[in-house]
Amino acid sequence: MANEVVNKKENYILVQVDSEGVENALSIDYRGQFFPSTNTSAAYKIDEQEKAEKLAQRLNSLNELNYEFGIAKELLTIKVAKQVVDISYTDTE
């Protein structure tokens, strides 16, 4: 048994936080652009924490520039969250 389905997986997702503390996971659309969503299962998943942090840093820099130049009306923050999915059988046999 190779455990392709029944296993424990860890990955990282990006979470957009607005000024009121509302959180949304970032997903990617068919054009390759990020969009906020409350559906964490559809969030863009990154295997390595370092890569996720670098991407969050770049998106935060872009958000700051967009806010500074009036392109965005609100300063958003992108944070990295660890997602753990543990799938196991319900029977113990």
C-alpha positions in Angstrom: 0.0 0.0 0.0 1.5 3.3 -1.1 -0.8 5.6 1.0 -1.6 8.1 -1.8 -4.9 9.0 -0.1 -4.7 7.9 3.5 -1.7 9.8 4.9 -0.7 13.1 6.6 0.3 16.0 4.5 1.7 19.3 5.5 1.9 22.4 3.2 1.7 26.1 3.4 -1.0 28.5 2.2 -1.1 32.3 1.9 -3.7 34.2 4.0 -4.8 37.8 3.2 -5.7 39.8 6.3 -7.4 43.2 5.9 -7.3 46.1 8.4 -10.3 44.7 10.3 -8.6 41.3 10.7 -10.8 39.5 8.2 -8.9 36.5 6.8 -9.1 35.0 3.3 -7.0 32.2 1.8 -5.4 33.1 -1.5 -6.2 30.9 -4.5 -5.0 31.2 -8.1 -7.4 31.6 -11.1 -6.9 30.3 -14.6 -4.9 33.4 -15.5 -2.4 32.8 -12.7 -3.6 35.6 -10.6 -4.3 35.4 -6.9 -7.8 36.0 -5.5 -9.1 35.9 -1.9 -11.4 33.0 -1.0 -12.9 31.6 2.2 -12.5 28.1 0.8 -9.2 27.0 2.2 -9.3 23.6 0.4 -8.9 25.5 -2.9 -6.1 27.7 -1.6 -2.8 27.7 -3.5 -0.6 25.2 -1.7 3.2 25.6 -1.4 5.4 22.7 -0.3 8.2 24.6 1.4 7.8 27.2 4.1 10.8 29.3 2.8 9.2 29.6 -0.6 5.8 30.6 1.0 7.5 33.3 3.1 9.4 34.7 0.1 6.1 34.9 -1.9 4.3 36.5 1.0 7.1 39.1 1.3 6.9 40.0 -2.4 3.1 40.2 -2.3 3.3 42.4 0.8 5.7 44.7 -1.0 3.4 44.9 -4.0 0.4 45.6 -1.8 2.4 48.5 -0.1 3.2 50.0 -3.5 -0.4 49.7 -4.7 -1.6 51.4 -1.5 1.1 54.1 -1.6 0.2 55.0 -5.2 -3.6 54.9 -4.6 -4.2 51.7 -6.7 -5.5 49.9 -3.6 -7.8 51.6 -1.1 -6.8 49.4 1.8 -3.5 48.1 3.0 -3.7 44.3 3.1 -1.2 41.9 4.7 -0.3 38.5 3.4 0.7 35.9 6.0 1.9 32.3 5.7 -0.2 29.6 7.4 0.7 25.9 7.8 -2.0 23.5 6.6 -2.0 19.9 8.0 -4.3 17.4 6.4 -4.5 14.0 8.2 -6.6 11.4 6.4 -7.0 8.1 8.2 -9.4 5.1 8.1 -12.2 5.1 10.6 -11.9 1.4 11.2 -9.0 0.0 13.2 -8.8 -3.4 11.4 
